[in-house]
Amino acid sequence: MDTFSACIAFGPLAIYLFLLGLVNLSRRPLVINGTRETLSLGLALAGLVIVGPMQLFMPQEAAVRFGQLIWLLLVGFYVLSVTLFILLSRPRLIVYNISPDELRLALDAAARRVDPDTAWTSTALSLPTSRVHLHIEPFPPLGNIALLATGDDQSIGGWRRLEYALRDTLRETTVTPGAYGLWMLLMGAMMLAGLTFWVVDDPQTIAQGLERMLSP
């Protein structure tokens, strides 16, 4: 893999890991919804998709006909695919930099602000009046905890109210930074440093790679 392809493939992923490491090293929890998480992950993987499947399975007849515009069509198809995935996904919330026990206490307080009839069943939470039904699922590799919808009877408005209430509940919460953030920060920094070294060492390769890419 040449320098240009490496920058395209791993540059966005390195930035994603670096920022995720900073989030996990913070002393404040961060709450995002599923749409934002999917968008950020889609951007992080976009370079790998461009260098991999897009180049490997590029339709040659369309490339000859449309020329450089073929990349606009392929990227547009990728954006539409990510958008479709978001629209078909069930609601969810992602909470970074917090332990399951701390999140359970904050989630209970936030849920009861939204719906007094809130009820727990093990790791499952139900807000019947607001039509929000979820379960807690930790994801240790990225140091986050997902609140995943269970069932199809879900209210988008109810999920939004729960998101805002949970953010308000966690606003003054301080936590001990997890070790997950350190390895992500180091990995992202090492990848960015390596890519920067390659670019400085051989800048002409970038121009040549871009010209080759735009001439499918």
C-alpha positions, 0 to 999 in steps of 0.5 A, a space after each residue: 500500500 502506497 502512502 496516499 492509500 494509507 492516508 486515505 484508509 487510516 487517516 480518518 480511523 486514526 482521528 476517530 481513535 484519538 478523539 475517542 481516547 480523549 473522550 474516555 480520558 475525560 472525567 465527564 460522561 458523554 451521552 450521544 444518540 445512535 445517529 451520531 454514533 453511526 455517523 462518526 463510525 461511518 466517517 472513520 471507516 470511509 477511508 477503508 471503504 474507499 481504498 478497499 471495496 470501492 476500488 476493488 469493485 469499481 464498475 469499469 464501464 461506468 468509470 470510463 463513461 463518467 470519469 472522475 465523477 465516478 468517485 462522486 457517485 460511489 461516495 454518494 452511494 456510501 452516504 446513502 447506505 449509511 443513511 439507510 442503516 440509520 433509518 432502519 436501526 432501532 433507537 439507542 443511546 451510547 454513554 462513554 466513560 462511565 461504569 455500569 453501576 454509575 450509569 444504572 443510578 443515573 439512568 434510573 433518576 433520569 427515567 423517573 423524571 420522564 416517566 414515573 411508571 418506570 420499571 426495571 427487570 434485571 438490566 432491562 428498563 421500561 418506560 411504558 407511558 413514554 413507550 421506551 423499552 431498553 436494556 443495558 449492554 456494556 461494550 468494553 473494547 470501546 469503553 462505552 455502554 449502549 442503551 439498546 431498544 427492545 421491541 418495535 413499540 418505541 417512541 422517538 420522542 420518548 427516546 429524545 426526552 430520555 436522552 436530554 434527561 440523562 444528559 442533565 442527570 450526568 452533567 455534574 457527575 465526575 468519574 475516574 477516567 478508564 484505561 480504555 482511553 489510553 490505548 485508543 489515544 496512543 493508537 490514534 497518535 501512533 497512526 497519525 505520527 506514522 502517516 505524517 512521517 510518510 507524507 513528509 518523507 515522500 510528498 510526491 507520492 501523495 500527488 501521484 496517488 491522487 492523480 492515479 485515483 482520479 483517473 480510474 
